[in-house]
């Protein structure tokens, strides 16, 4: 799954356990951009366990400069399997992020292409994601490549139950 873009000297490759500190740095950078950094509870060790442990929960690919001047990653995409009772196997793209200094070079497009190819290789019928309502550039990016806003089209809304509410529900129902 390695891809080299000679113009930008960027390599897209599967993440390794050794990348987890850098992936966490990028996750925090994304959360700051989204003005949600106070919600990040993740650690590099949890990423390591959840991606590279006995029962991997997600897949991750990373973008890095091909010149090994720096060990810093410049982007990542994190995704996992979901299932549609209407259409079968699907993937959910949790995060795709490129650090600001490396944007407009096609890196996000290449990360998305790799995730999309993974979905096709796995026989998936869907590739889903969520975008913050105010993030027009992200919405434009995804619609340019064929994504449909399900909130606008079908009035679907993303729902979430946090751990404390889950514990209360299980205890009291």
N, C-alpha and C positions, 0 to 999 in steps of 0.2 A: 504494500500500500504506500510505499515511499514515492514521492513525486518531487522532482527538482524543476524549478522554474529558473532557467538560465538568466532571464532578464532581471529577476529580483533576487536571485541567489537565496531562495527560501526553500527549505525542505519541509514537506508535510509527511509526518510519520506517526505510527502508533505510539502512544505514550508508554513510558516505562515507569517502574516503581521509583526510580531515581528522579523522575520529573515532578513528583508530587509537591515538593516545596515551591517550585516555580508555577505549577498549575494553581496552587493556593494563592500565590501572589497575584496571578491574573484574575482569579475569582474575586478577590478583594478589590482589585482595580475596576472590574466590571461593576461590582456592587457600589463603589463610590460613584461611578459614572451614572448609575441608575438611581442615585440618591437613597440607597437602601443598605449602606454598609453596616448599619446597626443590626441588621438581620443575619449577618454571616456568623455562624457558629462552627463552621467547618475547621478541621485541622488536617495537616498533611498526613498524619497517621491514619485518620479515618478514611481519607481518599485512598491511601495505600491498601488498607484492608478491604474497602468496598470495591476497588477495581482489580486488585491483584491478589486478593485472598482466596480462600477455599471456594467461596460462592460469589463470584464477581457480579456486581449489581449494575455496572455501567461500562461503557466503552469510552475511550478518549483518544483523540488524535491531537497532535501539537504541530505548531509551525515554529521553525527555528532558522536563524540565519545559517546558511551553508558554511560560511567562513566561521571557524570556531574561535573567533576573537572573544566571544562572550558565551557564557553558558545560559544566558537568559533566553527564555522562550518569548516569542512575540505574538502568539495566538494559540487558541485551543478550541476544540469542539467536544462537548461531552453529551453522550446520548445513551438511550437504553431501550430495551424491548417493552412494548405495551401490546395489548390485544384488543381488537375490535370485534364485538360479537356480530357485527354486520358484515365485516370485510376480512377478518382474520389478522394475521401477523402485521404489526406496525412498529415503527420506531418513534420515539419522542426525543426531539433535540432540546435538551435542557439549556445549554449555553453554547453560543458561538461568539468568540470575542477575538479582536485584534487590537493590540495596544495602539494608541493614537499615532505615534510616530511612524507606524508601518501601514496605516490605512491608505486607501486609494491605490494600492498596488495589486489588487486582485487576490489577496490572501484569503479574505473572507469567502470569496467566490470559490476558491480552491478547497477550503475547508468544507463548505457546503456541498461541493461536488463529491468529495470523498464520503461524507455521511450519506448523501443521496445514493451513491453507488453501493455502499454497505447495505442500505435498505433494500435496494434492488437485488443484491446478492443473497439476502436473507429471505427473499420472496415476499417482502412487505407490500401491502396495498396502500399504506399511508405513511407519511412522514409529517409529524405534528410538532408544533411549538407554540409558545405564547410570546407576545410582544406587549410591552407597556404602551398604553394608549397615547402617551405624549411623544413616543419615540418614532416620529414620522420617517426619519431616514431608515430605520430598521424595517418599518412597515413597507416602505417603498422598495427596499432591497429584496424582501421576500416576495412581494407581489410581482416584481419584475421577473422573477424566476418561476412563477406559476402558483404560488401560495394564494389561498382564498381566506379572507377574514370571516371566520364562522360566526362571530358575534354580529357582524353586519348582515351576512347572508342568511343564517339560520337561527339567529338569536341565542346561540349557545353562550353560556357564561362559565368561566373557570371557577370552581368551588374548592375550598381548602379547609381542612380541619387540622389545627395544630395539636401537638402532643398533649398539652394540658386538657384540651377539650376532648381528645380521644380517651384519655384516662378517666375523665368525669363521665363520659358517655358509657363506657364499659362498666364502670362501677355502679352507675345509677339506673341502668336500663335492664 
